[in-house]
Amino acid sequence: MQLLEKTAVNLNICSIELAFNGNLLPSAIPDWQPFYNSTIYGTDFTKTYVGLGSVSFSEESEVIAAGAIYKQKVSIVFPNADGNRSQRIALMQRVRFVKLNLSDGSDFIIGRNDFKQNARPRIKVSSNLKKAGVEFETVSIFPCGFVQGEKIVELPQLIPLILI
């Protein structure tokens, strides 16, 4: 079975993007894990500065009475000693989705925790004079999936298209 074979890809996080609006819905692209992967609807992602060694992602499953749940966490650390410090920290509390841009060009996302997002990520900020750390944590009914990024995988069947 192909799902259980050795994975040849070793990914690294290259950059982080944050979204404060919009929605993500399950992908309608056949053969692209339609429930787990997402399609962006009216969501504007903004790149944020982070040092390459200051980003981490983790995912942990737990079985409860209703079934399996997945706790997903992204932690970032960034410089914090400028005049925009307070406003930047307050802005982090409004994040809806976090997109991790990976070394193979794909985009990994947390924030969509059900068919639609029914609860924003829990956000915890800690800071000192030099650095601020932010943890975004989501509890989801499925493991993290990918989001259709700049590269088009395939047009969804929902789009009626007539090529002449």
Buried (B, 14 or more C-beta within 10 A) or exposed (E): EEEEEEEEEEEEBEBBBBBBEBBBEBBBBEEBBBEBBBBBEEBEBEEBEBEEEBBEBEBEEEEEEEEEBBBBBBBBBBEBEEEEBEEBBEBBEEBBBBBBBBEEEBBBBBBBBEEEBEEBBEBBBEBEEEBBBBBBBBEBBBEBBBBBBEEEBEEBEEEEEEEE
